[in-house]
């Protein structure tokens, strides 16, 4: 089974990579998001995760 989500947290990376329905990666770079954007992303990500 291929990963649907890859989370990379470290000194040089703070990314969440989500594979869309066609298998294409969509990258969310949390370093470059504002605090409000990260909060909104986390809320929506957790809703989707719980629904799956």
Predicted model as a PDB file, atoms N, CA, C, CB and O in Angstrom, pLDDT in the B-factor column:
MODEL        1                                                                  
ATOM      1  N   UNK A   1       0.845  -1.193   0.000  1.00 52.00           N  
ATOM      2  CA  UNK A   1       0.000   0.000   0.000  1.00 52.00           C  
ATOM      3  C   UNK A   1       0.881   1.244   0.000  1.00 52.00           C  
ATOM      4  CB  UNK A   1      -0.956   0.005   1.225  1.00 52.00           C  
ATOM      5  O   UNK A   1       1.811   1.353   0.800  1.00 52.00           O  
ATOM      6  N   UNK A   2       0.596   2.156  -0.874  1.00 68.00           N  
ATOM      7  CA  UNK A   2       1.355   3.394  -0.986  1.00 68.00           C  
ATOM      8  C   UNK A   2       0.854   4.402   0.043  1.00 68.00           C  
ATOM      9  CB  UNK A   2       1.249   3.975  -2.414  1.00 68.00           C  
ATOM     10  O   UNK A   2      -0.344   4.473   0.319  1.00 68.00           O  
ATOM     11  N   UNK A   3       1.778   5.185   0.610  1.00 73.00           N  
ATOM     12  CA  UNK A   3       1.399   6.202   1.592  1.00 73.00           C  
ATOM     13  C   UNK A   3       0.515   7.257   0.955  1.00 73.00           C  
ATOM     14  CB  UNK A   3       2.642   6.855   2.203  1.00 73.00           C  
ATOM     15  O   UNK A   3       0.782   7.718  -0.155  1.00 73.00           O  
ATOM     16  N   UNK A   4      -0.533   7.634   1.656  1.00 83.00           N  
ATOM     17  CA  UNK A   4      -1.379   8.723   1.195  1.00 83.00           C  
ATOM     18  C   UNK A   4      -0.891  10.046   1.751  1.00 83.00           C  
ATOM     19  CB  UNK A   4      -2.832   8.483   1.594  1.00 83.00           C  
ATOM     20  O   UNK A   4      -1.102  11.099   1.150  1.00 83.00           O  
ATOM     21  N   UNK A   5      -0.234   9.985   2.910  1.00 88.00           N  
ATOM     22  CA  UNK A   5       0.280  11.187   3.560  1.00 88.00           C  
ATOM     23  C   UNK A   5       1.681  10.911   4.074  1.00 88.00           C  
ATOM     24  CB  UNK A   5      -0.650  11.643   4.717  1.00 88.00           C  
ATOM     25  O   UNK A   5       1.933   9.869   4.679  1.00 88.00           O  
ATOM     26  N   UNK A   6       2.596  11.848   3.831  1.00 90.00           N  
ATOM     27  CA  UNK A   6       3.934  11.790   4.385  1.00 90.00           C  
ATOM     28  C   UNK A   6       4.169  13.091   5.137  1.00 90.00           C  
ATOM     29  CB  UNK A   6       5.013  11.565   3.270  1.00 90.00           C  
ATOM     30  O   UNK A   6       3.993  14.177   4.585  1.00 90.00           O  
ATOM     31  N   UNK A   7       4.566  12.975   6.393  1.00 90.00           N  
ATOM     32  CA  UNK A   7       4.831  14.156   7.213  1.00 90.00           C  
ATOM     33  C   UNK A   7       6.323  14.185   7.480  1.00 90.00           C  
ATOM     34  CB  UNK A   7       4.004  14.140   8.558  1.00 90.00           C  
ATOM     35  O   UNK A   7       6.886  13.213   7.983  1.00 90.00           O  
ATOM     36  N   UNK A   8       6.974  15.305   7.141  1.00 92.00           N  
ATOM     37  CA  UNK A   8       8.408  15.464   7.333  1.00 92.00           C  
ATOM     38  C   UNK A   8       8.647  16.618   8.298  1.00 92.00           C  
ATOM     39  CB  UNK A   8       9.133  15.710   5.977  1.00 92.00           C  
ATOM     40  O   UNK A   8       8.412  17.780   7.965  1.00 92.00           O  
ATOM     41  N   UNK A   9       9.113  16.287   9.489  1.00 91.00           N  
ATOM     42  CA  UNK A   9       9.447  17.306  10.475  1.00 91.00           C  
ATOM     43  C   UNK A   9      10.908  17.133  10.850  1.00 91.00           C  
ATOM     44  CB  UNK A   9       8.525  17.211  11.732  1.00 91.00           C  
ATOM     45  O   UNK A   9      11.334  16.046  11.239  1.00 91.00           O  
ATOM     46  N   UNK A  10      11.657  18.186  10.735  1.00 91.00           N  
ATOM     47  CA  UNK A  10      13.067  18.137  11.084  1.00 91.00           C  
ATOM     48  C   UNK A  10      13.663  19.518  11.009  1.00 91.00           C  
ATOM     49  CB  UNK A  10      13.823  17.180  10.171  1.00 91.00           C  
ATOM     50  O   UNK A  10      12.946  20.510  10.875  1.00 91.00           O  
ATOM     51  N   UNK A  11      14.974  19.582  11.094  1.00 87.00           N  
ATOM     52  CA  UNK A  11      15.657  20.868  11.076  1.00 87.00           C  
ATOM     53  C   UNK A  11      15.511  21.576   9.731  1.00 87.00           C  
ATOM     54  CB  UNK A  11      17.125  20.679  11.401  1.00 87.00           C  
ATOM     55  O   UNK A  11      15.381  22.799   9.681  1.00 87.00           O  
ATOM     56  N   UNK A  12      15.532  20.806   8.644  1.00 88.00           N  
ATOM     57  CA  UNK A  12      15.498  21.440   7.325  1.00 88.00           C  
ATOM     58  C   UNK A  12      14.143  21.335   6.630  1.00 88.00           C  
ATOM     59  CB  UNK A  12      16.549  20.828   6.450  1.00 88.00           C  
ATOM     60  O   UNK A  12      13.906  22.023   5.637  1.00 88.00           O  
ATOM     61  N   UNK A  13      13.253  20.487   7.138  1.00 89.00           N  
ATOM     62  CA  UNK A  13      11.958  20.304   6.479  1.00 89.00           C  
ATOM     63  C   UNK A  13      10.838  20.325   7.503  1.00 89.00           C  
ATOM     64  CB  UNK A  13      11.930  18.986   5.687  1.00 89.00           C  
ATOM     65  O   UNK A  13      10.967  19.804   8.611  1.00 89.00           O  
ATOM     66  N   UNK A  14       9.746  20.935   7.105  1.00 90.00           N  
ATOM     67  CA  UNK A  14       8.518  20.920   7.900  1.00 90.00           C  
ATOM     68  C   UNK A  14       7.386  20.886   6.895  1.00 90.00           C  
ATOM     69  CB  UNK A  14       8.407  22.173   8.881  1.00 90.00           C  
ATOM     70  O   UNK A  14       6.695  21.882   6.679  1.00 90.00           O  
ATOM     71  N   UNK A  15       7.205  19.716   6.279  1.00 93.00           N  
ATOM     72  CA  UNK A  15       6.281  19.539   5.163  1.00 93.00           C  
ATOM     73  C   UNK A  15       5.231  18.485   5.481  1.00 93.00           C  
ATOM     74  CB  UNK A  15       7.043  19.153   3.897  1.00 93.00           C  
ATOM     75  O   UNK A  15       5.441  17.590   6.301  1.00 93.00           O  
ATOM     76  N   UNK A  16       4.111  18.617   4.817  1.00 92.00           N  
ATOM     77  CA  UNK A  16       3.113  17.554   4.762  1.00 92.00           C  
ATOM     78  C   UNK A  16       2.837  17.333   3.279  1.00 92.00           C  
ATOM     79  CB  UNK A  16       1.782  17.924   5.574  1.00 92.00           C  
ATOM     80  O   UNK A  16       2.470  18.262   2.559  1.00 92.00           O  
ATOM     81  N   UNK A  17       3.020  16.093   2.830  1.00 90.00           N  
ATOM     82  CA  UNK A  17       2.790  15.736   1.435  1.00 90.00           C  
ATOM     83  C   UNK A  17       1.575  14.819   1.397  1.00 90.00           C  
ATOM     84  CB  UNK A  17       4.053  15.047   0.794  1.00 90.00           C  
ATOM     85  O   UNK A  17       1.567  13.753   2.012  1.00 90.00           O  
ATOM     86  N   UNK A  18       0.555  15.244   0.670  1.00 89.00           N  
ATOM     87  CA  UNK A  18      -0.683  14.484   0.551  1.00 89.00           C  
ATOM     88  C   UNK A  18      -0.832  14.072  -0.898  1.00 89.00           C  
ATOM     89  CB  UNK A  18      -1.919  15.310   1.035  1.00 89.00           C  
ATOM     90  O   UNK A  18      -0.758  14.910  -1.797  1.00 89.00           O  
ATOM     91  N   UNK A  19      -1.045  12.772  -1.132  1.00 86.00           N  
ATOM     92  CA  UNK A  19      -1.284  12.297  -2.498  1.00 86.00           C  
ATOM     93  C   UNK A  19      -2.758  12.463  -2.829  1.00 86.00           C  
ATOM     94  CB  UNK A  19      -0.848  10.811  -2.664  1.00 86.00           C  
ATOM     95  O   UNK A  19      -3.630  12.002  -2.093  1.00 86.00           O  
ATOM     96  N   UNK A  20      -3.026  13.134  -3.956  1.00 81.00           N  
ATOM     97  CA  UNK A  20      -4.414  13.341  -4.361  1.00 81.00           C  
ATOM     98  C   UNK A  20      -4.981  12.050  -4.943  1.00 81.00           C  
ATOM     99  CB  UNK A  20      -4.520  14.493  -5.388  1.00 81.00           C  
ATOM    100  O   UNK A  20      -4.302  11.023  -4.939  1.00 81.00           O  
ATOM    101  N   UNK A  21      -6.192  12.085  -5.435  1.00 78.00           N  
ATOM    102  CA  UNK A  21      -6.864  10.903  -5.956  1.00 78.00           C  
ATOM    103  C   UNK A  21      -6.157  10.245  -7.119  1.00 78.00           C  
ATOM    104  CB  UNK A  21      -8.230  11.257  -6.368  1.00 78.00           C  
ATOM    105  O   UNK A  21      -6.345   9.053  -7.359  1.00 78.00           O  
ATOM    106  N   UNK A  22      -5.346  10.997  -7.848  1.00 84.00           N  
ATOM    107  CA  UNK A  22      -4.614  10.463  -9.002  1.00 84.00           C  
ATOM    108  C   UNK A  22      -3.195  10.043  -8.640  1.00 84.00           C  
ATOM    109  CB  UNK A  22      -4.570  11.497 -10.115  1.00 84.00           C  
ATOM    110  O   UNK A  22      -2.440   9.600  -9.506  1.00 84.00           O  
ATOM    111  N   UNK A  23      -2.824  10.179  -7.358  1.00 80.00           N  
ATOM    112  CA  UNK A  23      -1.487   9.800  -6.926  1.00 80.00           C  
ATOM    113  C   UNK A  23      -0.456  10.907  -7.047  1.00 80.00           C  
ATOM    114  CB  UNK A  23      -1.033   8.634  -7.705  1.00 80.00           C  
ATOM    115  O   UNK A  23       0.728  10.675  -6.804  1.00 80.00           O  
ATOM    116  N   UNK A  24      -0.886  12.112  -7.419  1.00 87.00           N  
ATOM    117  CA  UNK A  24       0.033  13.236  -7.523  1.00 87.00           C  
ATOM    118  C   UNK A  24       0.259  13.852  -6.149  1.00 87.00           C  
ATOM    119  CB  UNK A  24      -0.506  14.291  -8.507  1.00 87.00           C  
ATOM    120  O   UNK A  24      -0.696  14.055  -5.399  1.00 87.00           O  
ATOM    121  N   UNK A  25       1.522  14.154  -5.805  1.00 89.00           N  
ATOM    122  CA  UNK A  25       1.786  14.733  -4.487  1.00 89.00           C  
ATOM    123  C   UNK A  25       1.418  16.213  -4.431  1.00 89.00           C  
ATOM    124  CB  UNK A  25       3.253  14.553  -4.120  1.00 89.00           C  
ATOM    125  O   UNK A  25       1.697  16.973  -5.359  1.00 89.00           O  
ATOM    126  N   UNK A  26       0.791  16.603  -3.335  1.00 90.00           N  
ATOM    127  CA  UNK A  26       0.491  18.002  -3.047  1.00 90.00           C  
ATOM    128  C   UNK A  26       1.267  18.333  -1.773  1.00 90.00           C  
ATOM    129  CB  UNK A  26      -1.080  18.265  -2.881  1.00 90.00           C  
ATOM    130  O   UNK A  26       1.062  17.697  -0.739  1.00 90.00           O  
ATOM    131  N   UNK A  27       2.155  19.324  -1.842  1.00 93.00           N  
ATOM    132  CA  UNK A  27       3.053  19.632  -0.732  1.00 93.00           C  
ATOM    133  C   UNK A  27       2.575  20.888  -0.008  1.00 93.00           C  
ATOM    134  CB  UNK A  27       4.506  19.815  -1.237  1.00 93.00           C  
ATOM    135  O   UNK A  27       2.295  21.915  -0.627  1.00 93.00           O  
ATOM    136  N   UNK A  28       2.489  20.781   1.306  1.00 93.00           N  
ATOM    137  CA  UNK A  28       2.176  21.914   2.167  1.00 93.00           C  
ATOM    138  C   UNK A  28       3.431  22.220   2.974  1.00 93.00           C  
ATOM    139  CB  UNK A  28       0.940  21.616   3.104  1.00 93.00           C  
ATOM    140  O   UNK A  28       3.843  21.408   3.803  1.00 93.00           O  
ATOM    141  N   UNK A  29       4.035  23.362   2.747  1.00 94.00           N  
ATOM    142  CA  UNK A  29       5.262  23.767   3.435  1.00 94.00           C  
ATOM    143  C   UNK A  29       4.877  24.613   4.640  1.00 94.00           C  
ATOM    144  CB  UNK A  29       6.222  24.557   2.478  1.00 94.00           C  
ATOM    145  O   UNK A  29       4.572  25.798   4.509  1.00 94.00           O  
ATOM    146  N   UNK A  30       4.894  23.996   5.808  1.00 93.00           N  
ATOM    147  CA  UNK A  30       4.439  24.679   7.013  1.00 93.00           C  
ATOM    148  C   UNK A  30       5.384  25.785   7.461  1.00 93.00           C  
ATOM    149  CB  UNK A  30       4.268  23.686   8.125  1.00 93.00           C  
ATOM    150  O   UNK A  30       4.969  26.681   8.196  1.00 93.00           O  
ATOM    151  N   UNK A  31       6.656  25.744   7.031  1.00 92.00           N  
ATOM    152  CA  UNK A  31       7.595  26.832   7.350  1.00 92.00           C  
ATOM    153  C   UNK A  31       7.107  28.165   6.794  1.00 92.00           C  
ATOM    154  CB  UNK A  31       8.992  26.516   6.793  1.00 92.00           C  
ATOM    155  O   UNK A  31       7.276  29.207   7.428  1.00 92.00           O  
ATOM    156  N   UNK A  32       6.507  28.130   5.620  1.00 93.00           N  
ATOM    157  CA  UNK A  32       6.130  29.362   4.938  1.00 93.00           C  
ATOM    158  C   UNK A  32       4.681  29.774   5.166  1.00 93.00           C  
ATOM    159  CB  UNK A  32       6.372  29.213   3.479  1.00 93.00           C  
ATOM    160  O   UNK A  32       4.218  30.754   4.582  1.00 93.00           O  
ATOM    161  N   UNK A  33       3.959  29.036   6.009  1.00 94.00           N  
ATOM    162  CA  UNK A  33       2.582  29.404   6.339  1.00 94.00           C  
ATOM    163  C   UNK A  33       2.572  30.283   7.581  1.00 94.00           C  
ATOM    164  CB  UNK A  33       1.708  28.141   6.558  1.00 94.00           C  
ATOM    165  O   UNK A  33       3.407  30.137   8.474  1.00 94.00           O  
ATOM    166  N   UNK A  34       1.621  31.190   7.618  1.00 95.00           N  
ATOM    167  CA  UNK A  34       1.453  31.997   8.823  1.00 95.00           C  
ATOM    168  C   UNK A  34       0.854  31.119   9.920  1.00 95.00           C  
ATOM    169  CB  UNK A  34       0.548  33.242   8.546  1.00 95.00           C  
ATOM    170  O   UNK A  34       0.409  30.001   9.660  1.00 95.00           O  
ATOM    171  N   UNK A  35       0.849  31.628  11.126  1.00 95.00           N  
ATOM    172  CA  UNK A  35       0.299  30.870  12.251  1.00 95.00           C  
ATOM    173  C   UNK A  35      -1.171  30.525  12.015  1.00 95.00           C  
ATOM    174  CB  UNK A  35       0.450  31.664  13.557  1.00 95.00           C  
ATOM    175  O   UNK A  35      -1.607  29.414  12.314  1.00 95.00           O  
ATOM    176  N   UNK A  36      -1.926  31.472  11.482  1.00 96.00           N  
ATOM    177  CA  UNK A  36      -3.345  31.214  11.198  1.00 96.00           C  
ATOM    178  C   UNK A  36      -3.523  30.195  10.082  1.00 96.00           C  
ATOM    179  CB  UNK A  36      -4.053  32.512  10.825  1.00 96.00           C  
ATOM    180  O   UNK A  36      -4.426  29.361  10.150  1.00 96.00           O  
ATOM    181  N   UNK A  37      -2.677  30.249   9.055  1.00 94.00           N  
ATOM    182  CA  UNK A  37      -2.759  29.281   7.965  1.00 94.00           C  
ATOM    183  C   UNK A  37      -2.432  27.875   8.467  1.00 94.00           C  
ATOM    184  CB  UNK A  37      -1.806  29.676   6.822  1.00 94.00           C  
ATOM    185  O   UNK A  37      -3.084  26.911   8.068  1.00 94.00           O  
ATOM    186  N   UNK A  38      -1.421  27.749   9.343  1.00 92.00           N  
ATOM    187  CA  UNK A  38      -1.082  26.441   9.913  1.00 92.00           C  
ATOM    188  C   UNK A  38      -2.228  25.907  10.760  1.00 92.00           C  
ATOM    189  CB  UNK A  38       0.197  26.535  10.757  1.00 92.00           C  
ATOM    190  O   UNK A  38      -2.539  24.717  10.704  1.00 92.00           O  
ATOM    191  N   UNK A  39      -2.851  26.768  11.538  1.00 94.00           N  
ATOM    192  CA  UNK A  39      -3.977  26.356  12.377  1.00 94.00           C  
ATOM    193  C   UNK A  39      -5.129  25.848  11.508  1.00 94.00           C  
ATOM    194  CB  UNK A  39      -4.450  27.529  13.267  1.00 94.00           C  
ATOM    195  O   UNK A  39      -5.717  24.805  11.795  1.00 94.00           O  
ATOM    196  N   UNK A  40      -5.444  26.588  10.452  1.00 93.00           N  
ATOM    197  CA  UNK A  40      -6.519  26.178   9.546  1.00 93.00           C  
ATOM    198  C   UNK A  40      -6.167  24.871   8.837  1.00 93.00           C  
ATOM    199  CB  UNK A  40      -6.801  27.281   8.511  1.00 93.00           C  
ATOM    200  O   UNK A  40      -7.018  23.992   8.708  1.00 93.00           O  
ATOM    201  N   UNK A  41      -4.911  24.732   8.373  1.00 92.00           N  
ATOM    202  CA  UNK A  41      -4.473  23.497   7.728  1.00 92.00           C  
ATOM    203  C   UNK A  41      -4.618  22.320   8.686  1.00 92.00           C  
ATOM    204  CB  UNK A  41      -3.013  23.621   7.250  1.00 92.00           C  
ATOM    205  O   UNK A  41      -5.149  21.274   8.312  1.00 92.00           O  
ATOM    206  N   UNK A  42      -4.150  22.487   9.915  1.00 91.00           N  
ATOM    207  CA  UNK A  42      -4.204  21.402  10.897  1.00 91.00           C  
ATOM    208  C   UNK A  42      -5.644  20.989  11.175  1.00 91.00           C  
ATOM    209  CB  UNK A  42      -3.517  21.824  12.201  1.00 91.00           C  
ATOM    210  O   UNK A  42      -5.939  19.797  11.272  1.00 91.00           O  
ATOM    211  N   UNK A  43      -6.532  21.952  11.302  1.00 92.00           N  
ATOM    212  CA  UNK A  43      -7.945  21.661  11.557  1.00 92.00           C  
ATOM    213  C   UNK A  43      -8.539  20.829  10.420  1.00 92.00           C  
ATOM    214  CB  UNK A  43      -8.744  22.970  11.734  1.00 92.00           C  
ATOM    215  O   UNK A  43      -9.185  19.811  10.667  1.00 92.00           O  
ATOM    216  N   UNK A  44      -8.323  21.259   9.181  1.00 90.00           N  
ATOM    217  CA  UNK A  44      -8.874  20.545   8.022  1.00 90.00           C  
ATOM    218  C   UNK A  44      -8.210  19.179   7.833  1.00 90.00           C  
ATOM    219  CB  UNK A  44      -8.701  21.387   6.750  1.00 90.00           C  
ATOM    220  O   UNK A  44      -8.877  18.210   7.470  1.00 90.00           O  
ATOM    221  N   UNK A  45      -6.904  19.101   8.080  1.00 88.00           N  
ATOM    222  CA  UNK A  45      -6.192  17.838   7.960  1.00 88.00           C  
ATOM    223  C   UNK A  45      -6.739  16.817   8.957  1.00 88.00           C  
ATOM    224  CB  UNK A  45      -4.688  18.049   8.177  1.00 88.00           C  
ATOM    225  O   UNK A  45      -6.966  15.662   8.598  1.00 88.00           O  
ATOM    226  N   UNK A  46      -6.947  17.232  10.192  1.00 90.00           N  
ATOM    227  CA  UNK A  46      -7.449  16.317  11.213  1.00 90.00           C  
ATOM    228  C   UNK A  46      -8.888  15.892  10.927  1.00 90.00           C  
ATOM    229  CB  UNK A  46      -7.362  16.965  12.591  1.00 90.00           C  
ATOM    230  O   UNK A  46      -9.249  14.746  11.195  1.00 90.00           O  
ATOM    231  N   UNK A  47      -9.719  16.788  10.387  1.00 88.00           N  
ATOM    232  CA  UNK A  47     -11.085  16.403  10.025  1.00 88.00           C  
ATOM    233  C   UNK A  47     -11.052  15.332   8.938  1.00 88.00           C  
ATOM    234  CB  UNK A  47     -11.898  17.636   9.548  1.00 88.00           C  
ATOM    235  O   UNK A  47     -11.795  14.353   9.011  1.00 88.00           O  
ATOM    236  N   UNK A  48     -10.201  15.509   7.934  1.00 84.00           N  
ATOM    237  CA  UNK A  48     -10.100  14.538   6.850  1.00 84.00           C  
ATOM    238  C   UNK A  48      -9.534  13.211   7.359  1.00 84.00           C  
ATOM    239  CB  UNK A  48      -9.222  15.092   5.716  1.00 84.00           C  
ATOM    240  O   UNK A  48      -9.989  12.143   6.950  1.00 84.00           O  
ATOM    241  N   UNK A  49      -8.555  13.277   8.241  1.00 83.00           N  
ATOM    242  CA  UNK A  49      -7.941  12.077   8.789  1.00 83.00           C  
ATOM    243  C   UNK A  49      -8.971  11.264   9.594  1.00 83.00           C  
ATOM    244  CB  UNK A  49      -6.732  12.451   9.676  1.00 83.00           C  
ATOM    245  O   UNK A  49      -9.048  10.044   9.452  1.00 83.00           O  
ATOM    246  N   UNK A  50      -9.736  11.927  10.413  1.00 87.00           N  
ATOM    247  CA  UNK A  50     -10.733  11.235  11.220  1.00 87.00           C  
ATOM    248  C   UNK A  50     -11.838  10.636  10.351  1.00 87.00           C  
ATOM    249  CB  UNK A  50     -11.334  12.191  12.247  1.00 87.00           C  
ATOM    250  O   UNK A  50     -12.393   9.590  10.689  1.00 87.00           O  
ATOM    251  N   UNK A  51     -12.160  11.287   9.240  1.00 81.00           N  
ATOM    252  CA  UNK A  51     -13.226  10.808   8.367  1.00 81.00           C  
ATOM    253  C   UNK A  51     -12.791   9.584   7.555  1.00 81.00           C  
ATOM    254  CB  UNK A  51     -13.671  11.924   7.428  1.00 81.00           C  
ATOM    255  O   UNK A  51     -13.625   8.803   7.095  1.00 81.00           O  
ATOM    256  N   UNK A  52     -11.477   9.429   7.385  1.00 72.00           N  
ATOM    257  CA  UNK A  52     -10.994   8.295   6.563  1.00 72.00           C  
ATOM    258  C   UNK A  52     -10.935   6.994   7.327  1.00 72.00           C  
ATOM    259  CB  UNK A  52      -9.623   8.599   6.011  1.00 72.00           C  
ATOM    260  O   UNK A  52     -10.551   5.966   6.768  1.00 72.00           O  
TER     261      UNK A  52                                                      
ENDMDL                                                                          
END                                                                             
